[in-house]
């Protein structure tokens, strides 16, 4: 029997949660619904979801705090759901570690598509071609492996969400090449992604918090243009 992917739905509106669950169940996902932040954190251990759909406006512990606490202990993908559509709210959600952000009301079919896309990136099983040629870049004290989605920095394994790792790999695989924010948004998030270029800035900021400048390399800002992975000889 094939194990089904588990999705934790965190929303205090049971009607919305049940509708999401119905669509996901039809797509052969296993779902669990909780209605508050404290229950979500408990379910992270007991249910061990492969992805969390997280509403922001929750009783007690709100979605932002839930995201903080999940990220402190796990890289489980998170898609935030919220009626708040301001850029500030989206950027804050991404800064806290969310992998995607959907504004309510949303199309349920689009939500299912985004769930599948995030899970594909997170699990990212290597293709036949990738098995023959491992996608890995290495620099002093840094190894970024896109085949098994791992980052080793200063001898330690760095827990990193898929989008951060993909961005780091893309930059590091083309050392000293300058990319605009628009190019990075297109390459990492895809042309169909409707987002703000500040999404790139948020992910660069998170990378810099985990991967500090090295004497041989660094993630450099090219003011007014974008970013590059600067490799020093």
Secondary structure, DSSP 8 states (H G I E B T S, - for coil): -----EEEEE-S-HHHHHHHHHHHHHTT-EEEEE-BHHHHHHHHHHT--SEEEEES--BSS-HHHHHHHHHHH---EEEEEES---HHHHHHHHHTT-SEEEESS--HHHHHHHHHHHHHHHH----HHHHHS--EEEETTEEEETTTTEEEETTEE----HHHHHHHHHHHTTTT--EEHHHHIIIII-TT----THHHHHHHHHHHHHS---SSEEEEEETTTEEEEEE--
